[in-house]
Amino acid sequence: MKQTGKTNEIQKNIRIGQQIFENIPSIVRPNWAGLVLSRFDRYLVRVPSEITELYEIIENN
């Protein structure tokens, strides 16, 4: 799949990701974040501890 300039920009610019996250309603954020983190579990053999520690933060919210 060919990446567009916009797709490439999203991957390299953390502020775009922050804007996306901030536009998600607060009540939905924990579930949404859990879905994003589950992609790491599914596609990575060794998930970094920094990622697994985020699960605890989500569960506490």
Secondary structure, DSSP 8 states (H G I E B T S, - for coil): ----HHHHHHHH-HHHHHHHHHTS-TTTHHHHHHHHHHHHHHH-SS--HHHHHHHHHHHH-
